Amino acid sequence: MSDPVNHPDHYKNGEIECIDALRSALGPDGFQSYCIGNILKYVWRHRHKNGVQDLKKAQVYMNWLVESLEGLIL
């Protein structure tokens, strides 16, 4: 089943999700900055594009940011 918020089908190539490749390529600091940028983007546009779905996407990036800062992920 497709999950457009947590695991969009269009962000997966084989067994690798784009977010995992980005996390690895950017390192912790770069990944955290990437998350902050996406949080801002999704909150900024939510009223004009996808509403609550964009806010949920912002939450996903916020969770990844917190996990990264706490050392739970790269």
Summary of the structure (lengths in Angstrom):
residues: 74
radius of gyration: 12.5
end to end distance: 27.4
largest distance: 34.3
contacts: 177
relative contact order: 0.15
helix: 66%
strand: 8%
